[in-house]
Amino acid sequence: PQNPKTPLSRSMSLYMQALTFAQPIRPLHWVIKVSNLKKTIDILKCLGCRLLRHEEFEAGCEASCNGPYAGYWSKSMVGFENEHESFVFELTYNYGVSKYARGNDLGAILLHKKNAEGVDIEAKMLAEFPEAKDALVDKTYRLVNDDLIFKFEDTQATGPQLVRGVELSVTDMGEAV
């Protein structure tokens, strides 16, 4: 692993560390603030996910589920299986917010390149969303205003779950872990 005190680049003072999921501990979900809910869900469906549930709210969440926003927002749970068996994406959409600043946050979602049936999911995504080619930088797809950040690893899933792990962007990895 990379030294947590080594900067990623001169222009960015964040540090990355990959966390890979291993059983018996199961990650439940990752909250992603999205600026275009429909496009984000369409991309996740292309990867094999389905919309599990959707909720609308009139005021901000007391637990800051939707970030530091007080207005109307929604929460959509999207996953490969139901949320009691599988990792899911919790997509929060704040009405009127068109872009989010990134900082101590998700670096990338690490995905198997092939699903359990051997289908190349990266190729499928590029066929359905050709604009994703332009969003590829250093093996990382930065999609939908940088809301959805993926890296495909040359591995094959053994079940419906494509998520292998996450990369985090933090200013102090020692403090974060």
MARKOLDREN-582353 format. One record per atom (N, C-alpha, C, O, CB): residue in one letter; x, y, z. Coordinates in steps of 0.02 Angstrom, whole numbers, plus 32768, in hexadecimal, padded with zeros to 4 digits. Glycine has a CB too. Example, Ala and Ser with C-alpha at 12.3 -4.5 7.8 and 13.67 -1.06 7.14 Angstrom:
residues 2
A82947EE48186 A82677F1F8186 A82947F5B8186 A82C87F5A81A7 A82357F2081C4 S82827F908162 S82AC7FCB8165 S82858002818A S829E80398192 S82C07FE2811E 
//
This chain:
residues 177
P80297FC48000 P800080008000 P802B803F8000 P8065803F8016 P7FD18000803D Q800E80737FE7 Q803180B37FE3 Q803B80CF8029 Q801080C68054 Q800A80E57FB7 N807280F18034 N807F81138073 N80498148807D N804181738051 N80C681328074 P8024814780B5 P7FED817680BE P800381BF80C3 P7FD981EB80BF P7FC7816480FC K804381CC80CB K805B821180CF K8076822A808C K808E82638087 K809182178104 T807381FF8058 T808B82138016 T805282337FEF T801E82137FE4 T80A781D67FEF P805982727FD9 P802382927FB5 P801782727F71 P804682597F51 P803182DC7FAC L7FD882737F5B L7FC782577F1A L7FE482817EE2 L7FFF82667EB1 L7F7B82527F12 S7FDF82C17EE8 S7FFC82EE7EB6 S800883317ED7 S7FF1833E7F0E S7FCD82F67E78 R802E835B7EB5 R803D839C7ED2 R800083C97ED8 R7FFC83F37F04 R807283BF7EAA S7FD083BE7EAC S7F9583E97EAC S7F5E83D07EDB S7F2D83F37EE6 S7F7A83EE7E66 M7F6683957EF6 M7F3383797F22 M7F5383627F63 M7F8183397F61 M7F0E83407EFF S7F3B837B7F9B S7F5983697FDB S7F3283317FFD S7F2A8331803A S7F5B83A68008 L7F1B83017FD5 L7EF782C87FF1 L7F2182897FE9 L7F4F82877FBF L7EB282BF7FCF Y7F128256800F Y7F378218800D Y7F0581DF8001 Y7ECD81E1801A Y7F5F820C804E M7F1A81AD7FDC M7EEE81767FCA M7F0581367FED M7F41812B7FF8 M7EEB816C7F7E Q7ED4810C7FFC Q7EE380CA8017 Q7EAA809C8002 Q7E7080AD800C Q7EEB80CB8065 A7EB980647FE4 A7E8480357FD0 A7E71800A800B A7E9C7FF1802F A7E9C80097F95 L7E3080028015 L7E167FD48047 L7DF07F9D8022 L7DC27FAB7FFC L7DE77FF9807B T7E037F5F802C T7DE37F288009 T7DB67F04803B T7DCA7EF78074 T7E167EF77FEA F7D797EF48026 F7D4A7ED38052 F7D5B7E898057 F7D6C7E6A8026 F7D027EDC8038 A7D567E6E8093 A7D617E27809E A7D2C7E0F80D0 A7D1D7E338100 A7DA97E1880B9 Q7D117DD580C5 Q7CDF7DBA80F3 Q7D037DA38132 Q7D3F7D95812D Q7CB87D7F80D3 P7CE57D9D816E P7C9E7D9F817A P7C827DE68182 P7C457DEF8185 P7C8E7D7781B7 I7CAC7E198187 I7C927E5D818B I7C777E718147 I7C997E698114 I7CCA7E8F81A3 R7C397E8A8146 R7C1A7E9C8107 R7C0C7EE78106 R7BE97F008133 R7BD97E7480FC P7C267F0B80D5 P7C157F5180D0 P7BCB7F5880BE P7BB17F328095 P7C417F75809B L7BA97F8780DD L7B617F8E80D2 L7B517FBB8097 L7B2D7FA68069 L7B417FAB8110 H7B6B7FF78097 H7B5D80258060 H7B8E805F8062 H7BB2806A8093 H7B14803F8063 W7B8F8084802B W7BB880C08027 W7B8A80F98011 W7B6580F37FE0 W7BF480B77FF5 V7B8C81318036 V7B64816B8025 V7B8981947FF0 V7BC381A67FF9 V7B5481968064 I7B6681A27FB9 I7B8281CA7F84 I7B5282037F76 I7B1881F87F64 I7B9081A07F43 K7B6A82417F7E K7B41827B7F6B K7B4582827F1F K7B7B82847F03 K7B5A82BC7F90 V7B0A82847EFF V7B0882867EB6 V7AE582C57E9D V7AB582DD7EBC V7AE682487E9A S7AFD82DF7E65 S7ADF831C7E48 S7AAE830C7E10 S7A8883377DFB S7B1683497E2E N7AAF82CD7DF7 N7A8082B87DC3 N7A6A82717DD5 N7A8B82407DC2 N7AA082BC7D7B L7A33826D7DF9 L7A1C822C7E13 L7A0C81FB7DDB L7A2181C17DDE L79DF82367E3F K79E782117DA9 K79D381E47D73 K7A0F81C77D4E K7A13818A7D44 K79A682097D41 K7A3F81F17D3C K7A7B81D97D18 K7AA381A97D43 K7ABC81767D2A K7AA782157D03 T7AAA81B87D83 T7ACF818D7DB1 T7AAE81487DB6 T7ACF81157DB2 T7AD581AD7DF6 I7A6C81477DBE I7A4881087DC2 I7A4D80E17D81 I7A5580A47D81 I79FE81137DD5 D7A4981047D48 D7A4F80E37D07 D7A9380C07D00 D7A9680887CE7 D7A4581157CCE I7AC880E17D15 I7B0B80C27D12 I7B0F80867D40 I7B2A80527D2D I7B4180F67D24 L7AF6808D7D7D L7AF880557DAC L7ACE801A7D93 L7AE27FE07D9D L7AE0806B7DF1 K7A9680277D73 K7A6D7FF17D55 K7A947FCE7D1E K7A8F7F917D17 K7A2B800C7D3A C7AB97FF47CF7 C7AE37FD67CC2 C7B167FA67CE0 C7B277F737CC2 C7B07800E7C9A L7B2E7FB57D1C L7B5F7F8A7D3E L7B3F7F4C7D5D L7B627F1F7D74 L7B837FB27D74 G7AFC7F4A7D5E G7AD97F107D7A G7AB27F1E7DB9 G7A947EF17DD6 G7B0A7EDB7D88 C7AB17F5D7DCF C7A8B7F6F7E0B C7A417F797DFB C7A2E7F7C7DC0 C7AA77FAE7E2B R7A197F7D7E2F R79D37F8F7E27 R79C07FBF7E60 R79DF7FC07E95 R79A57F4F7E28 L798D7FE77E53 L797480167E85 L794E7FEE7EB9 L791D7FCC7EAA L7946804D7E65 L79647FF27EF8 L79457FCC7F2E L790F7FF37F52 L78DA7FD77F63 L797B7FB67F60 R791B80347F5D R78E8805F7F7C R78FC80A87F71 R793680B87F65 R78E080507FC7 H78C980D37F76 H78D4811B7F6D H78A981407F9F H786E812F7FA8 H78C381317F23 E78C581727FC0 E78A1819A7FF1 E78AD81E47FE3 E78E381F77FCE E78B681888039 E787A820D7FEE E787E82567FE6 E78788277802A E785382608055 E784682707FB6 F789E82AE8034 F789E82D28073 F7896831D8067 F78B083378036 F78DE82C3809B E7872833E8094 E78668386808C E789A83B180B0 E78A183EC80A0 E7822839780A6 A78BF839480DF A78F083BA8105 A792F8391810D A792D83538106 A78D483D0814A G796683B2811D G79A683908126 G79A3835C815D G797A8360818A G79DC83C18135 C79CF832C8159 C79D382F58189 C79F9830D81C7 C7A2E832C81C2 C79F682B7816A E79DE82FE8203 E7A0083128241 E7A4482F08248 E7A71830C8269 E79D48301827E A7A4C82B6822B A7A8C8291822E A7AB982A481F3 A7AED828481E8 A7A808246822E S7AA682D881CD S7ACD82EF8192 S7AD382BB815C S7B0482B98138 S7B12830581A8 C7AA1828F8156 C7AA1825B8122 C7AAC827980DD C7ACE825C80B3 C7A6182338123 N7A8F82B380D1 N7A9282D3808F N7AC7830A808D N7AC88331805E N7A4F82EF807C G7AF2830D80BF G7B25834280C2 G7B0A837F80E5 G7AD5837C8105 G7B3D8354807C P7B2D83B780DE P7B1983F58102 P7AE3841D80DC P7AEA845980D2 P7B568420810D Y7AAE83FB80C8 Y7A7A841B80A1 Y7A38841680C6 Y7A2883E380E4 Y7A7483FB805B A7A11844C80C5 A79D4845080EC A7995844580C2 A795F843C80DF A79D08492810F G799984468081 G795E84448056 G794683FF8044 G795883CD8063 G796B846A8018 Y791D83FC8010 Y790283BD7FF7 Y793B83907FDE Y796B83A77FBF Y78D083CA7FBE W7934834F7FEC W7966831F7FD5 W794682DA7FD1 W790F82CF7FEB W79A3831E8003 S796882AC7FB0 S794F82687FAB S798782377FBA S79C282487FB7 S7931825B7F66 K797281FA7FCB K79A281C37FD7 K798A81887FAE K795181737FB3 K79A781B18024 S79B7816C7F86 S79A981317F5E S79DB80FB7F6F S7A1881077F6E S79AA81417F12 M79C380C07F7E M79EE80877F8B M79F1805E7F4B M79BD80487F31 M79D5805C7FC8 V7A2E80527F31 V7A38802F7EF2 V7A6D7FF97EFE V7AA280077F1A V7A4F80607EB9 G7A5E7FBB7EEA G7A8D7F867EF7 G7A877F4B7EC8 G7A597F487E9F G7A867F6E7F3D F7AB67F1C7ECF F7AB77EE07EA6 F7A857EAC7EC0 F7A697E857E9A F7AFE7EC27EA4 E7A7B7EAC7F01 E7A4A7E827F23 E7A287EAE7F56 E7A337EEA7F57 E7A6B7E417F44 N79FE7E917F81 N79DE7EBB7FB4 N7A117ED37FE7 N7A477EB67FEE N79A47E947FD6 E79FF7F07800B E7A2F7F278037 E7A3F7EFE8076 E7A6D7F10809B E7A167F6A804C H7A1A7EC88082 H7A297E9D80BB H7A5C7E6780AA H7A777E4680D6 H79E97E7C80D5 E7A6B7E5F8069 E7A997E2A8053 E7AD67E46802F E7B087E238026 E7A767DFA8026 S7AD37E848019 S7B057E9D7FEB S7B167EE67FF9 S7AEE7F0B8015 S7AED7E957FA4 F7B517EF97FE5 F7B657F407FE6 F7B367F667FB9 F7B277F4F7F82 F7BAF7F487FD1 V7B207FA17FCF V7AF57FCB7FA5 V7B1080137FA5 V7B3680277FD1 V7AAC7FCA7FBF F7AFB80387F73 F7B0C807F7F6E F7AD180A67F8A F7A98809C7F74 F7B1C80947F23 E7ADE80D27FB9 E7AAA81007FD1 E7AB681427FAE E7AE681677FBE E7AAD81088021 L7A8B81527F7F L7A93818F7F57 L7A6981C67F76 L7A2C81C07F7A L7A7F81837F0D T7A8981FC7F8B T7A6482357FA5 T7A66826C7F71 T7A9A827D7F56 T7A81824E7FE9 Y7A2A82867F63 Y7A2382BA7F30 Y7A0482F77F52 Y79CB82F47F6A Y79F782A17EF4 N7A28832E7F53 N7A11836E7F6E N79F783987F35 N7A1E83AD7F09 N7A4883937F96 Y79B783A57F34 Y799983CC7EFE Y79BB84117EFA Y79C384337F2C Y794C83D47F09 G79CF84247EBD G79EE84657EB2 G7A3A84657EB6 G7A5984977EA6 G79D384957EE2 V7A59842E7ECB V7AA2842A7ECF V7ABB84097E8F V7AA983D07E80 V7ABA84027F10 S7AE5842C7E69 S7AFB84127E28 S7B4283F67E29 S7B5783D87DF8 S7AF684487DF5 K7B6784007E60 K7BAD83E77E64 K7BC183E77EAD K7BAE84137ED3 K7BDE84147E39 Y7BE783B57EC0 Y7C0083AF7F04 Y7C4C83B67F05 Y7C6E839D7ED9 Y7BEB836C7F23 A7C6683D87F38 A7CAE83DC7F41 A7CC5839A7F5F A7CA3837D7F89 A7CC2841A7F70 R7CFE83827F4A R7D1A83447F64 R7D5383547F93 R7D7683867F8B R7D3283157F2B G7D5B832A7FC5 G7D9083347FF6 G7D9D82F28019 G7DAE82C17FF8 G7D7E836B802A N7D9682F0805B N7D9B82B28080 N7D5D828A806F N7D278295808A N7DA282BD80CF D7D65825C8040 D7D29823F8022 D7D3D81FF7FFE D7D7481E68005 D7D0882707FF1 L7D0E81E67FD8 L7D1981AB7FAF L7D4C81BA7F79 L7D4581EB7F55 L7CD781927F90 G7D8081917F74 G7DB081997F3E G7D9781747F00 G7D9781917EC9 G7DF5817E7F53 A7D8381367F08 A7D67810E7ED0 A7D4780CF7EEB A7D5A80B67F21 A7D9F80FC7E9C I7D1780B67EC7 I7CF980757ED5 I7D1E80447EA8 I7D21804D7E6C I7CAA80757EC8 L7D39800F7EC7 L7D5F7FDD7EA2 L7D307FA57E8D L7D0F7F857EB7 L7D997FC17ECE L7D2C7F987E4B L7CFD7F687E30 L7D207F307E0B L7D557F3A7DED L7CCC7F8A7E01 H7D027EF37E0D H7D187EBD7DE1 H7D0A7ED27D9A H7CD57EF07D8D H7CF57E787DF3 K7D377EC47D6C K7D2C7ED57D25 K7CF87EA77D06 K7CD17EBD7CDB K7D6E7ECF7CFE K7CF67E687D1C K7CC67E387D00 K7C967E217D37 K7CA97E187D71 K7CEB7DFB7CE2 N7C577E187D23 N7C267DFD7D53 N7C2F7DB17D58 N7C5A7D957D37 N7BDE7E107D3E A7C057D917D80 A7C0C7D497D8C A7C037D207D4C A7C1D7CE87D47 A7BD97D327DBF E7BDD7D3A7D1B E7BD27D177CDC E7C0A7D247CAA E7C097D097C72 E7B907D2C7CBE G7C3C7D4D7CBC G7C747D5C7C8F G7C697D977C61 G7C937DA57C36 G7C827D207C66 V7C317DBB7C69 V7C237DF67C40 V7C517E2F7C55 V7C577E3D7C91 V7BD87E0B7C46 D7C727E4E7C25 D7C9E7E877C32 D7C727EC47C40 D7C587EE37C12 D7CCE7E947BF6 I7C6B7ED47C7F I7C3E7F0B7C95 I7C5A7F4F7C81 I7C337F7C7C71 I7C347F087CE0 E7C9B7F567C81 E7CB97F967C6B E7CA87FA37C22 E7C957FDA7C10 E7D067F967C75 A7CAF7F6F7BF7 A7C9E7F767BB0 A7C537F847BA8 A7C407FAC7B7D A7CB17F367B8A K7C2A7F647BCF K7BE17F707BCC K7BD27FB97BDE K7BAA7FD97BBC K7BBC7F407BFC M7BF17FD37C13 M7BE780187C27 M7BFB80487BEF M7BD880787BE0 M7C0D80287C68 L7C35803A7BD0 L7C4D80667B9A L7C2180637B5D L7C1A80947B39 L7C9580537B87 A7C0280297B50 A7BD480237B18 A7B93804B7B25 A7B79806B7AF7 A7BC47FD97B0A E7B7A80487B62 E7B3C806A7B73 E7B4680B47B82 E7B1980DC7B79 E7B1B80487BAE F7B8180C67B9B F7B91810B7BAC F7BD4811E7B8D F7C0781227BB0 F7B9381157BFA P7BD681297B4B P7C1581387B29 P7C3A81747B45 P7C7781797B3E P7C0881427AE0 E7C1681A37B63 E7C3781DE7B80 E7C6481CC7BBC E7C8D81F47BD1 E7C0382117B97 A7C5C818F7BD7 A7C8681797C0E A7CCF81747BFA A7CFC817C7C24 A7C6D81357C28 K7CDC81677BB8 K7D2281657BA0 K7D4781A67BAF K7D8281A67BC0 K7D2481587B54 D7D2381DE7BA7 D7D41821F7BB3 D7D4B822D7BFE D7D6F825C7C10 D7D1682567B95 A7D2B82067C28 A7D2F820F7C70 A7D6581E37C90 A7D6B81E17CCD A7CEC82017C91 L7D8C81BF7C67 L7DBF81927C80 L7E0281B77C87 L7E1D81D07C56 L7DC781567C51 V7E1B81BA7CC5 V7E5B81DA7CD3 V7E8181AD7D04 V7E67819D7D3A V7E5282237CF1 D7EBD81987CF2 D7EE6816D7D1D D7EBF812F7D35 D7EBF81207D71 D7F0081947D59 K7E9F810C7D07 K7E7980CE7D14 K7E3C80D97D41 K7E2280A97D5D K7EA7809B7D34 T7E2781177D48 T7DEE81287D73 T7DB9814C7D4A T7DC8817E7D29 T7E0481537DAF Y7D7C81337D4C Y7D4381547D2B Y7D2581857D5D Y7D1081737D93 Y7D0E81207D13 R7D2381C47D49 R7D0681F97D73 R7CC682107D4F R7CC8823B7D24 R7D3882367D7E L7C8E81F37D63 L7C4F81FB7D3F L7C1F822A7D64 L7C2482337DA0 L7C2F81B77D34 V7BF182467D3F V7BBA826F7D5A V7BD582A57D89 V7BC982A27DC6 V7B8682437D7E N7BFA82D47D6F N7C17830B7D97 N7C4482F37DCF N7C4783127E04 N7BDF83357DB4 D7C6882BD7DC5 D7C94829E7DF7 D7C6D827F7E32 D7C8B82717E66 D7CC482D17E12 D7C2B82757E2A D7C0482567E60 D7C11820B7E64 D7C1481EF7E9B D7BB982637E56 L7C1981EB7E2B L7C2181A37E27 L7C6881967E0D L7C7881A57DD4 L7BEC81837DF7 I7C9281797E39 I7CD981707E28 I7CE981257E2E I7CE581087E64 I7D07819A7E57 F7CFB81067DF5 F7D0780BE7DF1 F7D4D80AE7DD8 F7D6A80D47DB1 F7CD3809D7DC4 K7D6680767DF0 K7DA180567DD3 K7D8E800D7DC9 K7D787FEB7DF7 K7DE1805D7E02 F7D977FF47D8C F7D8C7FAE7D7E F7DCD7F887D86 F7E017F9D7D6C F7D6F7FA37D36 E7DCB7F517DAB E7E057F277DB4 E7DFC7EE87D89 E7DC47ED07D81 E7E107F147E00 D7E327ECF7D6E D7E2E7E977D40 D7E217E567D65 D7E4C7E297D68 D7E707E917D16 T7DE67E527D83 T7DD17E177DAA T7D897E077D97 T7D677E2E7D77 T7DD87E247DF7 Q7D737DCB7DAB Q7D2F7DB67D9D Q7D0A7DAA7DDE Q7D247D8A7E0C Q7D2E7D767D71 A7CCD7DC57DE2 A7CA37DBB7E1D A7C8F7D727E22 A7C8A7D4F7DF0 A7C657DE97E1A T7C827D5B7E5F T7C6C7D167E69 T7C207D137E76 T7C037CDD7E79 T7C917CF67EA3 G7C017D4D7E7D G7BB97D527E88 G7BA07D937E6A G7BC47DB27E42 G7BA77D4D7ED3 P7B657DAA7E7D P7B4A7DE77E60 P7B6E7E277E74 P7B6A7E597E51 P7B027DED7E73 Q7B927E257EAC Q7BB57E607EC6 Q7BF37E707E9B Q7C1F7E467E94 Q7BCA7E547F0F L7BF67EAC7E80 L7C307EC27E59 L7C617EEA7E82 L7C9B7EF27E6E L7C1A7EEB7E1D V7C4C7F057EBB V7C777F317EE3 V7CAC7F077F07 V7C9B7ED87F2B V7C4D7F5A7F17 R7CEC7F197EFC R7D247EF77F1E R7D3C7F1E7F5B R7D557F017F8B R7D5E7EED7EEE G7D337F607F59 G7D4B7F8A7F8F G7D437FD37F7D G7D237FE47F4C G7D947F7A7FA0 V7D627FFE7FA5 V7D6180457F98 V7DA680637FA3 V7DCE80477FC9 V7D2D80697FC5 E7DB3809A7F82 E7DEE80C27F91 E7DD581017FB3 E7DA2811E7F9F E7E1880D37F50 L7DF981157FE7 L7DE58151800C L7E1781897FFF L7E52817D7FF5 L7DE181428056 S7DFD81C67FFE S7E2882017FFB S7E248223803F S7DEF82398054 S7E1282327FC0 V7E5C82268060 V7E5E824680A2 V7E9E826E80AA V7ED082608088 V7E59821080DB T7E9C82A080D4 T7ED782C980E0 T7F0782A78110 T7F4482B3810D T7EC3830D80FB D7EEE827D813D D7F18825A816E D7EFF82128176 D7ED08206819B D7F18827F81B3 M7F1F81E38153 M7F08819E8153 M7F0C817F8198 M7EE0815981AB M7F3281748121 G7F40818F81BF G7F4681748201 G7F0C8187822E G7EF3815E8254 G7F87818C8220 E7EF581C48228 E7EBC81DB824F E7E7B81BD8235 E7E4E81AF825C E7EB88227824E A7E7681B481F4 A7E38819A81D6 A7E2E815081E5 A7DF5813B81EE A7E3981A4818B V7E63812981E8 V7E5D80E181F2 V7E5A80D5823C V7E54809B8251 V7E9780BA81D1 
//
